Amino acid sequence: MSLFLKVKISPEARSRFLSSDIPSPGIYKDWLNWLEGKEYSGSRITEKDIQDIGYGICKTVGDYFQVWSEDVHLEGCKEVYDPGSNVWKIYRLGGGHNYIDLVRDLSVLRSVCRYVDEESTCGYLVEYNYFFGADSKKDTAIELLGNESSILDEVSPEFYREANEHLEVWEKAFFESEFCSES
Protein backbone atom coordinates (compact mmCIF):
# COMPACT_ATOMS: atom_id res chain seq x y z
CA MET A 1 0.00 0.00 0.00
CA SER A 2 1.12 3.54 -0.65
CA LEU A 3 1.49 6.08 2.12
CA PHE A 4 1.55 9.84 2.20
CA LEU A 5 2.11 11.92 5.33
CA LYS A 6 1.97 15.69 5.50
CA VAL A 7 2.57 17.40 8.82
CA LYS A 8 3.54 20.85 10.02
CA ILE A 9 6.34 20.46 12.55
CA SER A 10 9.29 22.61 13.63
CA PRO A 11 12.85 21.38 12.99
CA GLU A 12 13.38 20.93 16.75
CA ALA A 13 10.17 18.94 17.19
CA ARG A 14 10.99 16.81 14.14
CA SER A 15 14.41 16.06 15.59
CA ARG A 16 12.83 15.06 18.94
CA PHE A 17 10.39 12.81 17.09
CA LEU A 18 13.10 11.06 15.07
CA SER A 19 15.19 10.42 18.19
CA SER A 20 12.21 9.26 20.26
CA ASP A 21 11.52 5.64 21.15
CA ILE A 22 9.10 3.90 18.83
CA PRO A 23 5.66 3.91 20.45
CA SER A 24 3.72 0.72 21.01
CA PRO A 25 0.79 0.42 18.58
CA GLY A 26 -1.30 -0.43 21.64
CA ILE A 27 -1.36 3.23 22.72
CA TYR A 28 -3.99 3.79 20.03
CA LYS A 29 -7.31 2.30 21.03
CA ASP A 30 -8.99 2.62 17.63
CA TRP A 31 -7.18 -0.17 15.76
CA LEU A 32 -9.77 -2.89 16.39
CA ASN A 33 -12.64 -0.67 15.19
CA TRP A 34 -10.62 0.19 12.09
CA LEU A 35 -9.77 -3.47 11.43
CA GLU A 36 -13.41 -4.48 11.84
CA GLY A 37 -14.21 -2.86 8.50
CA LYS A 38 -11.28 -4.43 6.67
CA GLU A 39 -11.29 -7.65 4.69
CA TYR A 40 -8.23 -9.83 5.07
CA SER A 41 -7.37 -13.52 5.11
CA GLY A 42 -6.49 -15.42 8.25
CA SER A 43 -7.84 -15.01 11.73
CA ARG A 44 -9.02 -11.62 12.95
CA ILE A 45 -6.32 -9.46 14.51
CA THR A 46 -6.79 -9.13 18.27
CA GLU A 47 -5.75 -6.58 20.87
CA LYS A 48 -3.02 -9.02 21.96
CA ASP A 49 -1.74 -9.20 18.37
CA ILE A 50 -1.52 -5.41 18.33
CA GLN A 51 0.23 -5.34 21.71
CA ASP A 52 2.75 -7.92 20.46
CA ILE A 53 3.79 -5.96 17.36
CA GLY A 54 7.53 -5.43 17.47
CA TYR A 55 10.05 -3.32 15.60
CA GLY A 56 12.99 -5.70 15.35
CA ILE A 57 16.33 -4.00 15.81
CA CYS A 58 14.85 -0.50 15.62
CA LYS A 59 14.86 1.50 18.83
CA THR A 60 14.00 4.98 17.59
CA VAL A 61 11.66 6.41 14.98
CA GLY A 62 14.74 7.51 13.02
CA ASP A 63 16.00 3.90 13.02
CA TYR A 64 12.66 2.77 11.66
CA PHE A 65 12.71 5.29 8.82
CA GLN A 66 16.29 4.24 8.01
CA VAL A 67 15.15 0.62 7.66
CA TRP A 68 12.30 1.81 5.42
CA SER A 69 14.72 3.60 3.13
CA GLU A 70 16.85 0.45 2.77
CA ASP A 71 14.03 -2.12 2.41
CA VAL A 72 13.75 -3.29 -1.20
CA HIS A 73 10.16 -4.45 -0.56
CA LEU A 74 9.05 -0.90 0.26
CA GLU A 75 9.16 0.77 -3.11
CA GLY A 76 10.10 4.38 -3.31
CA CYS A 77 10.33 5.71 0.24
CA LYS A 78 11.19 9.37 0.46
CA GLU A 79 10.96 12.22 2.90
CA VAL A 80 11.11 15.96 2.25
CA TYR A 81 11.30 18.63 4.92
CA ASP A 82 10.79 22.30 4.05
CA PRO A 83 12.28 24.44 6.85
CA GLY A 84 10.66 27.56 5.38
CA SER A 85 7.12 26.27 5.90
CA ASN A 86 7.96 23.62 8.54
CA VAL A 87 6.11 21.07 6.41
CA TRP A 88 7.38 17.50 6.41
CA LYS A 89 6.18 15.04 3.77
CA ILE A 90 6.83 11.32 3.67
CA TYR A 91 6.05 9.28 0.57
CA ARG A 92 5.99 5.54 0.03
CA LEU A 93 4.91 4.30 -3.38
CA GLY A 94 4.38 0.69 -2.43
CA GLY A 95 4.54 -1.80 0.36
CA GLY A 96 2.77 -4.76 1.84
CA HIS A 97 -0.91 -5.40 2.26
CA ASN A 98 -0.48 -7.16 5.60
CA TYR A 99 -2.59 -5.43 8.25
CA ILE A 100 -0.12 -6.13 11.06
CA ASP A 101 2.53 -4.29 9.02
CA LEU A 102 0.08 -1.46 8.32
CA VAL A 103 -0.74 -1.08 12.02
CA ARG A 104 3.00 -1.02 12.74
CA ASP A 105 3.74 1.60 10.07
CA LEU A 106 0.71 3.77 10.75
CA SER A 107 1.42 3.74 14.50
CA VAL A 108 4.90 5.12 13.95
CA LEU A 109 3.71 7.78 11.52
CA ARG A 110 0.68 8.93 13.49
CA SER A 111 2.78 9.33 16.63
CA VAL A 112 4.37 12.43 15.07
CA CYS A 113 1.41 14.43 16.38
CA ARG A 114 2.76 14.04 19.94
CA TYR A 115 5.69 16.27 18.93
CA VAL A 116 4.04 19.12 17.05
CA ASP A 117 4.15 22.63 18.42
CA GLU A 118 0.50 23.55 17.87
CA GLU A 119 -2.76 22.28 19.26
CA SER A 120 -4.58 22.75 15.95
CA THR A 121 -4.81 20.38 12.99
CA CYS A 122 -1.23 19.83 11.94
CA GLY A 123 -1.57 17.32 9.16
CA TYR A 124 -2.80 14.00 7.90
CA LEU A 125 -1.72 10.58 6.78
CA VAL A 126 -3.33 8.59 3.99
CA GLU A 127 -2.81 4.91 3.15
CA TYR A 128 -4.21 3.72 -0.16
CA ASN A 129 -3.40 1.84 -3.34
CA TYR A 130 -1.86 4.58 -5.46
CA PHE A 131 -1.14 2.30 -8.42
CA PHE A 132 -4.58 0.69 -8.69
CA GLY A 133 -6.76 3.56 -7.59
CA ALA A 134 -8.39 4.93 -4.51
CA ASP A 135 -11.20 3.08 -2.77
CA SER A 136 -12.71 5.02 0.10
CA LYS A 137 -14.07 1.80 1.62
CA LYS A 138 -10.61 0.19 1.81
CA ASP A 139 -8.32 3.18 2.22
CA THR A 140 -7.39 4.92 5.45
CA ALA A 141 -6.95 8.51 6.51
CA ILE A 142 -5.64 9.60 9.88
CA GLU A 143 -6.01 13.21 10.91
CA LEU A 144 -3.23 14.62 13.06
CA LEU A 145 -4.67 17.05 15.60
CA GLY A 146 -2.22 18.71 17.96
CA ASN A 147 -1.22 15.93 20.33
CA GLU A 148 -3.80 13.42 19.11
CA SER A 149 -4.63 11.50 15.99
CA SER A 150 -7.84 9.92 14.82
CA ILE A 151 -8.77 7.49 12.07
CA LEU A 152 -11.37 9.12 9.84
CA ASP A 153 -14.44 7.34 8.48
CA GLU A 154 -13.30 8.01 4.93
CA VAL A 155 -10.52 9.65 2.99
CA SER A 156 -11.46 13.12 1.78
CA PRO A 157 -11.13 13.98 -1.92
CA GLU A 158 -8.67 16.71 -0.93
CA PHE A 159 -6.38 14.19 0.81
CA TYR A 160 -6.46 11.94 -2.28
CA ARG A 161 -5.82 14.88 -4.60
CA GLU A 162 -2.80 16.13 -2.69
CA ALA A 163 -1.36 12.65 -2.09
CA ASN A 164 -1.75 11.77 -5.78
CA GLU A 165 -0.05 15.00 -6.87
CA HIS A 166 3.00 14.29 -4.74
CA LEU A 167 3.15 10.56 -5.43
CA GLU A 168 2.89 11.13 -9.20
CA VAL A 169 5.93 13.43 -9.13
CA TRP A 170 7.83 11.05 -6.85
CA GLU A 171 6.89 8.00 -8.96
CA LYS A 172 8.31 9.61 -12.10
CA ALA A 173 11.52 10.67 -10.32
CA PHE A 174 11.90 7.30 -8.60
CA PHE A 175 11.53 5.20 -11.74
CA GLU A 176 13.89 7.48 -13.67
CA SER A 177 16.50 7.42 -10.90
CA GLU A 178 19.45 5.15 -10.23
CA PHE A 179 17.15 3.11 -7.95
CA CYS A 180 15.61 1.57 -11.04
CA SER A 181 18.39 1.85 -13.61
CA GLU A 182 20.02 -1.25 -14.99
CA SER A 183 23.60 -1.90 -13.91
C-alpha positions in Angstrom: 0.0 0.0 0.0 1.1 3.5 -0.7 1.5 6.1 2.1 1.6 9.8 2.2 2.1 11.9 5.3 2.0 15.7 5.5 2.6 17.4 8.8 3.5 20.9 10.0 6.3 20.5 12.6 9.3 22.6 13.6 12.8 21.4 13.0 13.4 20.9 16.8 10.2 18.9 17.2 11.0 16.8 14.1 14.4 16.1 15.6 12.8 15.1 18.9 10.4 12.8 17.1 13.1 11.1 15.1 15.2 10.4 18.2 12.2 9.3 20.3 11.5 5.6 21.2 9.1 3.9 18.8 5.7 3.9 20.5 3.7 0.7 21.0 0.8 0.4 18.6 -1.3 -0.4 21.6 -1.4 3.2 22.7 -4.0 3.8 20.0 -7.3 2.3 21.0 -9.0 2.6 17.6 -7.2 -0.2 15.8 -9.8 -2.9 16.4 -12.6 -0.7 15.2 -10.6 0.2 12.1 -9.8 -3.5 11.4 -13.4 -4.5 11.8 -14.2 -2.9 8.5 -11.3 -4.4 6.7 -11.3 -7.7 4.7 -8.2 -9.8 5.1 -7.4 -13.5 5.1 -6.5 -15.4 8.3 -7.8 -15.0 11.7 -9.0 -11.6 12.9 -6.3 -9.5 14.5 -6.8 -9.1 18.3 -5.8 -6.6 20.9 -3.0 -9.0 22.0 -1.7 -9.2 18.4 -1.5 -5.4 18.3 0.2 -5.3 21.7 2.8 -7.9 20.5 3.8 -6.0 17.4 7.5 -5.4 17.5 10.0 -3.3 15.6 13.0 -5.7 15.4 16.3 -4.0 15.8 14.9 -0.5 15.6 14.9 1.5 18.8 14.0 5.0 17.6 11.7 6.4 15.0 14.7 7.5 13.0 16.0 3.9 13.0 12.7 2.8 11.7 12.7 5.3 8.8 16.3 4.2 8.0 15.2 0.6 7.7 12.3 1.8 5.4 14.7 3.6 3.1 16.8 0.4 2.8 14.0 -2.1 2.4 13.8 -3.3 -1.2 10.2 -4.4 -0.6 9.0 -0.9 0.3 9.2 0.8 -3.1 10.1 4.4 -3.3 10.3 5.7 0.2 11.2 9.4 0.5 11.0 12.2 2.9 11.1 16.0 2.3 11.3 18.6 4.9 10.8 22.3 4.0 12.3 24.4 6.8 10.7 27.6 5.4 7.1 26.3 5.9 8.0 23.6 8.5 6.1 21.1 6.4 7.4 17.5 6.4 6.2 15.0 3.8 6.8 11.3 3.7 6.1 9.3 0.6 6.0 5.5 0.0 4.9 4.3 -3.4 4.4 0.7 -2.4 4.5 -1.8 0.4 2.8 -4.8 1.8 -0.9 -5.4 2.3 -0.5 -7.2 5.6 -2.6 -5.4 8.3 -0.1 -6.1 11.1 2.5 -4.3 9.0 0.1 -1.5 8.3 -0.7 -1.1 12.0 3.0 -1.0 12.7 3.7 1.6 10.1 0.7 3.8 10.7 1.4 3.7 14.5 4.9 5.1 13.9 3.7 7.8 11.5 0.7 8.9 13.5 2.8 9.3 16.6 4.4 12.4 15.1 1.4 14.4 16.4 2.8 14.0 19.9 5.7 16.3 18.9 4.0 19.1 17.0 4.1 22.6 18.4 0.5 23.6 17.9 -2.8 22.3 19.3 -4.6 22.8 15.9 -4.8 20.4 13.0 -1.2 19.8 11.9 -1.6 17.3 9.2 -2.8 14.0 7.9 -1.7 10.6 6.8 -3.3 8.6 4.0 -2.8 4.9 3.2 -4.2 3.7 -0.2 -3.4 1.8 -3.3 -1.9 4.6 -5.5 -1.1 2.3 -8.4 -4.6 0.7 -8.7 -6.8 3.6 -7.6 -8.4 4.9 -4.5 -11.2 3.1 -2.8 -12.7 5.0 0.1 -14.1 1.8 1.6 -10.6 0.2 1.8 -8.3 3.2 2.2 -7.4 4.9 5.4 -7.0 8.5 6.5 -5.6 9.6 9.9 -6.0 13.2 10.9 -3.2 14.6 13.1 -4.7 17.1 15.6 -2.2 18.7 18.0 -1.2 15.9 20.3 -3.8 13.4 19.1 -4.6 11.5 16.0 -7.8 9.9 14.8 -8.8 7.5 12.1 -11.4 9.1 9.8 -14.4 7.3 8.5 -13.3 8.0 4.9 -10.5 9.7 3.0 -11.5 13.1 1.8 -11.1 14.0 -1.9 -8.7 16.7 -0.9 -6.4 14.2 0.8 -6.5 11.9 -2.3 -5.8 14.9 -4.6 -2.8 16.1 -2.7 -1.4 12.6 -2.1 -1.8 11.8 -5.8 0.0 15.0 -6.9 3.0 14.3 -4.7 3.1 10.6 -5.4 2.9 11.1 -9.2 5.9 13.4 -9.1 7.8 11.1 -6.8 6.9 8.0 -9.0 8.3 9.6 -12.1 11.5 10.7 -10.3 11.9 7.3 -8.6 11.5 5.2 -11.7 13.9 7.5 -13.7 16.5 7.4 -10.9 19.4 5.2 -10.2 17.2 3.1 -7.9 15.6 1.6 -11.0 18.4 1.9 -13.6 20.0 -1.2 -15.0 23.6 -1.9 -13.9 
